[in-house]
Amino acid sequence: MKFIITGKNIDVTPGLRKAVEDKIGKLEKYFRPETQVHVTLSVEKERQKIEVTIPVKGNIIRSEQVSSDMYVSIDLVEEIIERQLKKYKNKIIDQKQNAASVFKQEFIEEEGIEDEEVKIIRTKKFDVKPMYPEDACIQMELLGHGFYIFCNAETDQVNVVYKRKGNTYGLIEPEI
C-alpha cells in the first residue's frame, strides 16, 4: 500500500507516520501493493482527528475518527475500515467487478460475513421546488429534519442542505 499522509495544524512526525503505516498497514492483507491510502491527521483544540480514504474503482472506503489522543484515533480508524471491508466485501466486488483488481485474490475468495441485505422499506416522492440554499435551511428547520433536498434557484440543479455540529449548515452540490 502506498501512503499519502498529510497534516492539518499538526506536524506529521516520524513517530506518527510510523504509527499510521504500522496500524493501517495491517489492511495490506486485503489490498494490492499499488493501492493508495490517503491519510489526513488534524488537530482542533483537544480533538485529534484522522481521516482515511481508500479509492476503490468507483467506490470509496472511508473512515474518520476523533479522540483526545491521535494514537487512539489511529487504532479506531483501522478497526472501522477492516469491519467495513469484511461487511461490504461482497457488495463492493459484485457491484464493480473491476474493483476486484484492487483487492488481493485471497480476500476476494475468502468467505464474507453474512450481513443483512440493504433493504429500502419506504419510498417518498415530493416536489423539488426551486429555492435558495438559505431558504432551504429555513424549510429544513421548520420540518425538524437533518437534511433537505431542493432545486437550487441559482444553478437549477438538485442540492441538499444538512445540519452540521455547532448549529451550522452544509450544502451538497452535484459535480457535473
PyMOL commands that place a pseudoatom at each C-alpha (Angstrom):
pseudoatom trace, name=CA, resn=MET, resi=1, chain=A, elem=C, hetatm=0, pos=[0.000, 0.000, 0.000]
pseudoatom trace, name=CA, resn=LYS, resi=2, chain=A, elem=C, hetatm=0, pos=[1.164, 3.492, -0.784]
pseudoatom trace, name=CA, resn=PHE, resi=3, chain=A, elem=C, hetatm=0, pos=[0.513, 6.027, 1.945]
pseudoatom trace, name=CA, resn=ILE, resi=4, chain=A, elem=C, hetatm=0, pos=[-0.124, 9.705, 1.293]
pseudoatom trace, name=CA, resn=ILE, resi=5, chain=A, elem=C, hetatm=0, pos=[-0.064, 11.275, 4.764]
pseudoatom trace, name=CA, resn=THR, resi=6, chain=A, elem=C, hetatm=0, pos=[-0.805, 14.952, 5.336]
pseudoatom trace, name=CA, resn=GLY, resi=7, chain=A, elem=C, hetatm=0, pos=[-1.290, 17.053, 8.445]
pseudoatom trace, name=CA, resn=LYS, resi=8, chain=A, elem=C, hetatm=0, pos=[-3.543, 19.999, 9.237]
pseudoatom trace, name=CA, resn=ASN, resi=9, chain=A, elem=C, hetatm=0, pos=[-2.458, 22.026, 12.278]
pseudoatom trace, name=CA, resn=ILE, resi=10, chain=A, elem=C, hetatm=0, pos=[-0.069, 19.198, 13.122]
pseudoatom trace, name=CA, resn=ASP, resi=11, chain=A, elem=C, hetatm=0, pos=[3.417, 18.162, 12.057]
pseudoatom trace, name=CA, resn=VAL, resi=12, chain=A, elem=C, hetatm=0, pos=[3.484, 14.600, 10.790]
pseudoatom trace, name=CA, resn=THR, resi=13, chain=A, elem=C, hetatm=0, pos=[6.379, 13.371, 12.895]
pseudoatom trace, name=CA, resn=PRO, resi=14, chain=A, elem=C, hetatm=0, pos=[8.280, 10.177, 12.050]
pseudoatom trace, name=CA, resn=GLY, resi=15, chain=A, elem=C, hetatm=0, pos=[6.564, 8.567, 15.065]
pseudoatom trace, name=CA, resn=LEU, resi=16, chain=A, elem=C, hetatm=0, pos=[3.077, 9.445, 13.802]
pseudoatom trace, name=CA, resn=ARG, resi=17, chain=A, elem=C, hetatm=0, pos=[3.987, 8.355, 10.272]
pseudoatom trace, name=CA, resn=LYS, resi=18, chain=A, elem=C, hetatm=0, pos=[5.242, 5.004, 11.603]
pseudoatom trace, name=CA, resn=ALA, resi=19, chain=A, elem=C, hetatm=0, pos=[2.122, 4.528, 13.751]
pseudoatom trace, name=CA, resn=VAL, resi=20, chain=A, elem=C, hetatm=0, pos=[-0.142, 5.185, 10.744]
pseudoatom trace, name=CA, resn=GLU, resi=21, chain=A, elem=C, hetatm=0, pos=[1.855, 2.938, 8.421]
pseudoatom trace, name=CA, resn=ASP, resi=22, chain=A, elem=C, hetatm=0, pos=[2.037, 0.135, 11.009]
pseudoatom trace, name=CA, resn=LYS, resi=23, chain=A, elem=C, hetatm=0, pos=[-1.618, 0.232, 12.031]
pseudoatom trace, name=CA, resn=ILE, resi=24, chain=A, elem=C, hetatm=0, pos=[-3.249, 0.970, 8.652]
pseudoatom trace, name=CA, resn=GLY, resi=25, chain=A, elem=C, hetatm=0, pos=[-0.614, -1.272, 7.076]
pseudoatom trace, name=CA, resn=LYS, resi=26, chain=A, elem=C, hetatm=0, pos=[-2.416, -4.217, 8.696]
pseudoatom trace, name=CA, resn=LEU, resi=27, chain=A, elem=C, hetatm=0, pos=[-5.038, -3.726, 5.978]
pseudoatom trace, name=CA, resn=GLU, resi=28, chain=A, elem=C, hetatm=0, pos=[-2.376, -4.673, 3.424]
pseudoatom trace, name=CA, resn=LYS, resi=29, chain=A, elem=C, hetatm=0, pos=[-3.660, -8.247, 3.564]
pseudoatom trace, name=CA, resn=TYR, resi=30, chain=A, elem=C, hetatm=0, pos=[-6.778, -7.028, 1.715]
pseudoatom trace, name=CA, resn=PHE, resi=31, chain=A, elem=C, hetatm=0, pos=[-5.258, -4.759, -0.926]
pseudoatom trace, name=CA, resn=ARG, resi=32, chain=A, elem=C, hetatm=0, pos=[-2.721, -4.989, -3.697]
pseudoatom trace, name=CA, resn=PRO, resi=33, chain=A, elem=C, hetatm=0, pos=[0.612, -3.214, -3.118]
pseudoatom trace, name=CA, resn=GLU, resi=34, chain=A, elem=C, hetatm=0, pos=[-0.168, -0.356, -5.545]
pseudoatom trace, name=CA, resn=THR, resi=35, chain=A, elem=C, hetatm=0, pos=[-3.330, 0.683, -3.651]
pseudoatom trace, name=CA, resn=GLN, resi=36, chain=A, elem=C, hetatm=0, pos=[-3.151, 4.299, -2.463]
pseudoatom trace, name=CA, resn=VAL, resi=37, chain=A, elem=C, hetatm=0, pos=[-4.254, 5.232, 1.044]
pseudoatom trace, name=CA, resn=HIS, resi=38, chain=A, elem=C, hetatm=0, pos=[-4.905, 8.922, 1.731]
pseudoatom trace, name=CA, resn=VAL, resi=39, chain=A, elem=C, hetatm=0, pos=[-4.488, 9.812, 5.404]
pseudoatom trace, name=CA, resn=THR, resi=40, chain=A, elem=C, hetatm=0, pos=[-5.132, 13.252, 6.883]
pseudoatom trace, name=CA, resn=LEU, resi=41, chain=A, elem=C, hetatm=0, pos=[-4.222, 13.957, 10.504]
pseudoatom trace, name=CA, resn=SER, resi=42, chain=A, elem=C, hetatm=0, pos=[-5.636, 17.107, 12.064]
pseudoatom trace, name=CA, resn=VAL, resi=43, chain=A, elem=C, hetatm=0, pos=[-5.894, 18.811, 15.425]
pseudoatom trace, name=CA, resn=GLU, resi=44, chain=A, elem=C, hetatm=0, pos=[-8.630, 21.229, 16.521]
pseudoatom trace, name=CA, resn=LYS, resi=45, chain=A, elem=C, hetatm=0, pos=[-8.449, 22.212, 20.188]
pseudoatom trace, name=CA, resn=GLU, resi=46, chain=A, elem=C, hetatm=0, pos=[-8.480, 18.881, 22.063]
pseudoatom trace, name=CA, resn=ARG, resi=47, chain=A, elem=C, hetatm=0, pos=[-9.779, 16.907, 19.071]
pseudoatom trace, name=CA, resn=GLN, resi=48, chain=A, elem=C, hetatm=0, pos=[-7.218, 14.628, 17.427]
pseudoatom trace, name=CA, resn=LYS, resi=49, chain=A, elem=C, hetatm=0, pos=[-8.748, 13.519, 14.121]
pseudoatom trace, name=CA, resn=ILE, resi=50, chain=A, elem=C, hetatm=0, pos=[-7.660, 11.037, 11.464]
pseudoatom trace, name=CA, resn=GLU, resi=51, chain=A, elem=C, hetatm=0, pos=[-9.376, 10.649, 8.107]
pseudoatom trace, name=CA, resn=VAL, resi=52, chain=A, elem=C, hetatm=0, pos=[-8.529, 7.659, 5.920]
pseudoatom trace, name=CA, resn=THR, resi=53, chain=A, elem=C, hetatm=0, pos=[-9.732, 7.379, 2.331]
pseudoatom trace, name=CA, resn=ILE, resi=54, chain=A, elem=C, hetatm=0, pos=[-9.038, 4.435, 0.035]
pseudoatom trace, name=CA, resn=PRO, resi=55, chain=A, elem=C, hetatm=0, pos=[-10.307, 4.878, -3.538]
pseudoatom trace, name=CA, resn=VAL, resi=56, chain=A, elem=C, hetatm=0, pos=[-11.548, 1.568, -4.944]
pseudoatom trace, name=CA, resn=LYS, resi=57, chain=A, elem=C, hetatm=0, pos=[-12.624, 1.793, -8.601]
pseudoatom trace, name=CA, resn=GLY, resi=58, chain=A, elem=C, hetatm=0, pos=[-15.973, 3.540, -8.384]
pseudoatom trace, name=CA, resn=ASN, resi=59, chain=A, elem=C, hetatm=0, pos=[-16.288, 3.332, -4.591]
pseudoatom trace, name=CA, resn=ILE, resi=60, chain=A, elem=C, hetatm=0, pos=[-14.533, 4.972, -1.690]
pseudoatom trace, name=CA, resn=ILE, resi=61, chain=A, elem=C, hetatm=0, pos=[-13.704, 3.239, 1.555]
pseudoatom trace, name=CA, resn=ARG, resi=62, chain=A, elem=C, hetatm=0, pos=[-13.525, 5.949, 4.187]
pseudoatom trace, name=CA, resn=SER, resi=63, chain=A, elem=C, hetatm=0, pos=[-13.443, 6.404, 7.920]
pseudoatom trace, name=CA, resn=GLU, resi=64, chain=A, elem=C, hetatm=0, pos=[-12.934, 9.371, 10.199]
pseudoatom trace, name=CA, resn=GLN, resi=65, chain=A, elem=C, hetatm=0, pos=[-12.214, 9.024, 13.904]
pseudoatom trace, name=CA, resn=VAL, resi=66, chain=A, elem=C, hetatm=0, pos=[-11.765, 11.622, 16.632]
pseudoatom trace, name=CA, resn=SER, resi=67, chain=A, elem=C, hetatm=0, pos=[-10.407, 11.256, 20.157]
pseudoatom trace, name=CA, resn=SER, resi=68, chain=A, elem=C, hetatm=0, pos=[-8.241, 13.172, 22.600]
pseudoatom trace, name=CA, resn=ASP, resi=69, chain=A, elem=C, hetatm=0, pos=[-5.178, 11.121, 21.547]
pseudoatom trace, name=CA, resn=MET, resi=70, chain=A, elem=C, hetatm=0, pos=[-4.026, 10.738, 17.936]
pseudoatom trace, name=CA, resn=TYR, resi=71, chain=A, elem=C, hetatm=0, pos=[-2.731, 7.210, 18.547]
pseudoatom trace, name=CA, resn=VAL, resi=72, chain=A, elem=C, hetatm=0, pos=[-6.154, 6.140, 19.846]
pseudoatom trace, name=CA, resn=SER, resi=73, chain=A, elem=C, hetatm=0, pos=[-7.770, 7.685, 16.759]
pseudoatom trace, name=CA, resn=ILE, resi=74, chain=A, elem=C, hetatm=0, pos=[-5.367, 5.712, 14.541]
pseudoatom trace, name=CA, resn=ASP, resi=75, chain=A, elem=C, hetatm=0, pos=[-6.301, 2.459, 16.301]
pseudoatom trace, name=CA, resn=LEU, resi=76, chain=A, elem=C, hetatm=0, pos=[-10.021, 3.177, 15.979]
pseudoatom trace, name=CA, resn=VAL, resi=77, chain=A, elem=C, hetatm=0, pos=[-9.906, 4.053, 12.285]
pseudoatom trace, name=CA, resn=GLU, resi=78, chain=A, elem=C, hetatm=0, pos=[-8.128, 0.808, 11.376]
pseudoatom trace, name=CA, resn=GLU, resi=79, chain=A, elem=C, hetatm=0, pos=[-10.750, -1.281, 13.170]
pseudoatom trace, name=CA, resn=ILE, resi=80, chain=A, elem=C, hetatm=0, pos=[-13.613, 0.550, 11.452]
pseudoatom trace, name=CA, resn=ILE, resi=81, chain=A, elem=C, hetatm=0, pos=[-12.150, 0.164, 7.956]
pseudoatom trace, name=CA, resn=GLU, resi=82, chain=A, elem=C, hetatm=0, pos=[-11.462, -3.522, 8.496]
pseudoatom trace, name=CA, resn=ARG, resi=83, chain=A, elem=C, hetatm=0, pos=[-15.045, -4.021, 9.659]
pseudoatom trace, name=CA, resn=GLN, resi=84, chain=A, elem=C, hetatm=0, pos=[-16.336, -2.121, 6.593]
pseudoatom trace, name=CA, resn=LEU, resi=85, chain=A, elem=C, hetatm=0, pos=[-14.235, -4.255, 4.262]
pseudoatom trace, name=CA, resn=LYS, resi=86, chain=A, elem=C, hetatm=0, pos=[-15.490, -7.521, 5.730]
pseudoatom trace, name=CA, resn=LYS, resi=87, chain=A, elem=C, hetatm=0, pos=[-19.107, -6.384, 5.843]
pseudoatom trace, name=CA, resn=TYR, resi=88, chain=A, elem=C, hetatm=0, pos=[-19.321, -4.924, 2.351]
pseudoatom trace, name=CA, resn=LYS, resi=89, chain=A, elem=C, hetatm=0, pos=[-16.789, -7.121, 0.539]
pseudoatom trace, name=CA, resn=ASN, resi=90, chain=A, elem=C, hetatm=0, pos=[-19.377, -8.996, -1.499]
pseudoatom trace, name=CA, resn=LYS, resi=91, chain=A, elem=C, hetatm=0, pos=[-21.295, -5.861, -2.407]
pseudoatom trace, name=CA, resn=ILE, resi=92, chain=A, elem=C, hetatm=0, pos=[-18.186, -3.962, -3.475]
pseudoatom trace, name=CA, resn=ILE, resi=93, chain=A, elem=C, hetatm=0, pos=[-16.960, -6.807, -5.653]
pseudoatom trace, name=CA, resn=ASP, resi=94, chain=A, elem=C, hetatm=0, pos=[-20.399, -7.719, -7.081]
pseudoatom trace, name=CA, resn=GLN, resi=95, chain=A, elem=C, hetatm=0, pos=[-21.296, -4.132, -7.967]
pseudoatom trace, name=CA, resn=LYS, resi=96, chain=A, elem=C, hetatm=0, pos=[-17.990, -3.324, -9.615]
pseudoatom trace, name=CA, resn=GLN, resi=97, chain=A, elem=C, hetatm=0, pos=[-16.276, -6.405, -10.950]
pseudoatom trace, name=CA, resn=ASN, resi=98, chain=A, elem=C, hetatm=0, pos=[-13.294, -4.253, -11.879]
pseudoatom trace, name=CA, resn=ALA, resi=99, chain=A, elem=C, hetatm=0, pos=[-12.975, -3.317, -8.187]
pseudoatom trace, name=CA, resn=ALA, resi=100, chain=A, elem=C, hetatm=0, pos=[-11.661, -6.835, -7.718]
pseudoatom trace, name=CA, resn=SER, resi=101, chain=A, elem=C, hetatm=0, pos=[-8.454, -5.648, -9.397]
pseudoatom trace, name=CA, resn=VAL, resi=102, chain=A, elem=C, hetatm=0, pos=[-7.700, -3.554, -6.283]
pseudoatom trace, name=CA, resn=PHE, resi=103, chain=A, elem=C, hetatm=0, pos=[-8.157, -6.377, -3.771]
pseudoatom trace, name=CA, resn=LYS, resi=104, chain=A, elem=C, hetatm=0, pos=[-5.880, -9.341, -3.215]
pseudoatom trace, name=CA, resn=GLN, resi=105, chain=A, elem=C, hetatm=0, pos=[-7.222, -12.631, -4.605]
pseudoatom trace, name=CA, resn=GLU, resi=106, chain=A, elem=C, hetatm=0, pos=[-7.186, -14.265, -1.126]
pseudoatom trace, name=CA, resn=PHE, resi=107, chain=A, elem=C, hetatm=0, pos=[-9.546, -11.581, 0.201]
pseudoatom trace, name=CA, resn=ILE, resi=108, chain=A, elem=C, hetatm=0, pos=[-11.922, -11.972, -2.738]
pseudoatom trace, name=CA, resn=GLU, resi=109, chain=A, elem=C, hetatm=0, pos=[-12.092, -15.758, -2.324]
pseudoatom trace, name=CA, resn=GLU, resi=110, chain=A, elem=C, hetatm=0, pos=[-12.429, -15.627, 1.475]
pseudoatom trace, name=CA, resn=GLU, resi=111, chain=A, elem=C, hetatm=0, pos=[-15.887, -16.222, 2.903]
pseudoatom trace, name=CA, resn=GLY, resi=112, chain=A, elem=C, hetatm=0, pos=[-17.594, -12.945, 3.695]
pseudoatom trace, name=CA, resn=ILE, resi=113, chain=A, elem=C, hetatm=0, pos=[-19.526, -12.091, 6.812]
pseudoatom trace, name=CA, resn=GLU, resi=114, chain=A, elem=C, hetatm=0, pos=[-23.191, -12.728, 6.244]
pseudoatom trace, name=CA, resn=ASP, resi=115, chain=A, elem=C, hetatm=0, pos=[-24.771, -9.361, 6.709]
pseudoatom trace, name=CA, resn=GLU, resi=116, chain=A, elem=C, hetatm=0, pos=[-28.233, -8.067, 6.318]
pseudoatom trace, name=CA, resn=GLU, resi=117, chain=A, elem=C, hetatm=0, pos=[-29.219, -7.004, 2.860]
pseudoatom trace, name=CA, resn=VAL, resi=118, chain=A, elem=C, hetatm=0, pos=[-29.679, -3.305, 2.370]
pseudoatom trace, name=CA, resn=LYS, resi=119, chain=A, elem=C, hetatm=0, pos=[-33.436, -3.011, 2.111]
pseudoatom trace, name=CA, resn=ILE, resi=120, chain=A, elem=C, hetatm=0, pos=[-35.325, 0.097, 1.140]
pseudoatom trace, name=CA, resn=ILE, resi=121, chain=A, elem=C, hetatm=0, pos=[-38.556, -0.149, 3.101]
pseudoatom trace, name=CA, resn=ARG, resi=122, chain=A, elem=C, hetatm=0, pos=[-40.121, 3.151, 2.178]
pseudoatom trace, name=CA, resn=THR, resi=123, chain=A, elem=C, hetatm=0, pos=[-40.099, 5.461, -0.809]
pseudoatom trace, name=CA, resn=LYS, resi=124, chain=A, elem=C, hetatm=0, pos=[-41.206, 9.071, -0.687]
pseudoatom trace, name=CA, resn=LYS, resi=125, chain=A, elem=C, hetatm=0, pos=[-41.975, 11.309, -3.627]
pseudoatom trace, name=CA, resn=PHE, resi=126, chain=A, elem=C, hetatm=0, pos=[-42.278, 15.060, -3.370]
pseudoatom trace, name=CA, resn=ASP, resi=127, chain=A, elem=C, hetatm=0, pos=[-41.984, 18.183, -5.453]
pseudoatom trace, name=CA, resn=VAL, resi=128, chain=A, elem=C, hetatm=0, pos=[-38.492, 19.610, -5.596]
pseudoatom trace, name=CA, resn=LYS, resi=129, chain=A, elem=C, hetatm=0, pos=[-39.141, 23.337, -5.520]
pseudoatom trace, name=CA, resn=PRO, resi=130, chain=A, elem=C, hetatm=0, pos=[-36.678, 25.962, -6.734]
pseudoatom trace, name=CA, resn=MET, resi=131, chain=A, elem=C, hetatm=0, pos=[-35.314, 27.977, -3.801]
pseudoatom trace, name=CA, resn=TYR, resi=132, chain=A, elem=C, hetatm=0, pos=[-32.131, 29.467, -2.487]
pseudoatom trace, name=CA, resn=PRO, resi=133, chain=A, elem=C, hetatm=0, pos=[-29.936, 27.439, -0.093]
pseudoatom trace, name=CA, resn=GLU, resi=134, chain=A, elem=C, hetatm=0, pos=[-30.717, 29.780, 2.810]
pseudoatom trace, name=CA, resn=ASP, resi=135, chain=A, elem=C, hetatm=0, pos=[-34.460, 29.265, 2.253]
pseudoatom trace, name=CA, resn=ALA, resi=136, chain=A, elem=C, hetatm=0, pos=[-33.904, 25.508, 2.123]
pseudoatom trace, name=CA, resn=CYS, resi=137, chain=A, elem=C, hetatm=0, pos=[-32.174, 25.687, 5.536]
pseudoatom trace, name=CA, resn=ILE, resi=138, chain=A, elem=C, hetatm=0, pos=[-35.175, 27.510, 6.975]
pseudoatom trace, name=CA, resn=GLN, resi=139, chain=A, elem=C, hetatm=0, pos=[-37.551, 24.942, 5.470]
pseudoatom trace, name=CA, resn=MET, resi=140, chain=A, elem=C, hetatm=0, pos=[-35.427, 22.114, 6.895]
pseudoatom trace, name=CA, resn=GLU, resi=141, chain=A, elem=C, hetatm=0, pos=[-35.600, 23.682, 10.373]
pseudoatom trace, name=CA, resn=LEU, resi=142, chain=A, elem=C, hetatm=0, pos=[-39.371, 24.124, 10.085]
pseudoatom trace, name=CA, resn=LEU, resi=143, chain=A, elem=C, hetatm=0, pos=[-39.717, 20.428, 9.238]
pseudoatom trace, name=CA, resn=GLY, resi=144, chain=A, elem=C, hetatm=0, pos=[-37.331, 19.383, 12.026]
pseudoatom trace, name=CA, resn=HIS, resi=145, chain=A, elem=C, hetatm=0, pos=[-35.182, 17.315, 9.652]
pseudoatom trace, name=CA, resn=GLY, resi=146, chain=A, elem=C, hetatm=0, pos=[-31.415, 16.901, 9.498]
pseudoatom trace, name=CA, resn=PHE, resi=147, chain=A, elem=C, hetatm=0, pos=[-31.299, 17.440, 5.722]
pseudoatom trace, name=CA, resn=TYR, resi=148, chain=A, elem=C, hetatm=0, pos=[-33.438, 18.899, 2.939]
pseudoatom trace, name=CA, resn=ILE, resi=149, chain=A, elem=C, hetatm=0, pos=[-33.449, 18.269, -0.812]
pseudoatom trace, name=CA, resn=PHE, resi=150, chain=A, elem=C, hetatm=0, pos=[-34.302, 21.157, -3.116]
pseudoatom trace, name=CA, resn=CYS, resi=151, chain=A, elem=C, hetatm=0, pos=[-33.733, 22.605, -6.567]
pseudoatom trace, name=CA, resn=ASN, resi=152, chain=A, elem=C, hetatm=0, pos=[-31.205, 25.428, -6.292]
pseudoatom trace, name=CA, resn=ALA, resi=153, chain=A, elem=C, hetatm=0, pos=[-32.753, 28.533, -7.863]
pseudoatom trace, name=CA, resn=GLU, resi=154, chain=A, elem=C, hetatm=0, pos=[-29.288, 29.839, -8.757]
pseudoatom trace, name=CA, resn=THR, resi=155, chain=A, elem=C, hetatm=0, pos=[-27.962, 26.726, -10.534]
pseudoatom trace, name=CA, resn=ASP, resi=156, chain=A, elem=C, hetatm=0, pos=[-31.208, 24.882, -11.419]
pseudoatom trace, name=CA, resn=GLN, resi=157, chain=A, elem=C, hetatm=0, pos=[-29.675, 21.664, -10.003]
pseudoatom trace, name=CA, resn=VAL, resi=158, chain=A, elem=C, hetatm=0, pos=[-30.822, 19.363, -7.221]
pseudoatom trace, name=CA, resn=ASN, resi=159, chain=A, elem=C, hetatm=0, pos=[-28.908, 20.176, -3.992]
pseudoatom trace, name=CA, resn=VAL, resi=160, chain=A, elem=C, hetatm=0, pos=[-29.022, 19.035, -0.387]
pseudoatom trace, name=CA, resn=VAL, resi=161, chain=A, elem=C, hetatm=0, pos=[-28.594, 21.172, 2.713]
pseudoatom trace, name=CA, resn=TYR, resi=162, chain=A, elem=C, hetatm=0, pos=[-27.809, 19.463, 6.006]
pseudoatom trace, name=CA, resn=LYS, resi=163, chain=A, elem=C, hetatm=0, pos=[-27.359, 20.416, 9.616]
pseudoatom trace, name=CA, resn=ARG, resi=164, chain=A, elem=C, hetatm=0, pos=[-23.819, 20.268, 10.996]
pseudoatom trace, name=CA, resn=LYS, resi=165, chain=A, elem=C, hetatm=0, pos=[-22.450, 20.375, 14.512]
pseudoatom trace, name=CA, resn=GLY, resi=166, chain=A, elem=C, hetatm=0, pos=[-22.251, 23.793, 16.099]
pseudoatom trace, name=CA, resn=ASN, resi=167, chain=A, elem=C, hetatm=0, pos=[-25.562, 24.944, 14.621]
pseudoatom trace, name=CA, resn=THR, resi=168, chain=A, elem=C, hetatm=0, pos=[-24.067, 25.384, 11.140]
pseudoatom trace, name=CA, resn=TYR, resi=169, chain=A, elem=C, hetatm=0, pos=[-25.209, 24.086, 7.754]
pseudoatom trace, name=CA, resn=GLY, resi=170, chain=A, elem=C, hetatm=0, pos=[-23.656, 22.280, 4.815]
pseudoatom trace, name=CA, resn=LEU, resi=171, chain=A, elem=C, hetatm=0, pos=[-24.578, 22.321, 1.142]
pseudoatom trace, name=CA, resn=ILE, resi=172, chain=A, elem=C, hetatm=0, pos=[-24.104, 19.383, -1.228]
pseudoatom trace, name=CA, resn=GLU, resi=173, chain=A, elem=C, hetatm=0, pos=[-23.993, 20.257, -4.911]
pseudoatom trace, name=CA, resn=PRO, resi=174, chain=A, elem=C, hetatm=0, pos=[-23.567, 17.778, -7.782]
pseudoatom trace, name=CA, resn=GLU, resi=175, chain=A, elem=C, hetatm=0, pos=[-20.300, 17.917, -9.672]
pseudoatom trace, name=CA, resn=ILE, resi=176, chain=A, elem=C, hetatm=0, pos=[-21.057, 17.567, -13.352]
for i in range(1, 176): cmd.bond("trace and resi %d" % i, "trace and resi %d" % (i + 1))
show_as sticks, trace
zoom trace
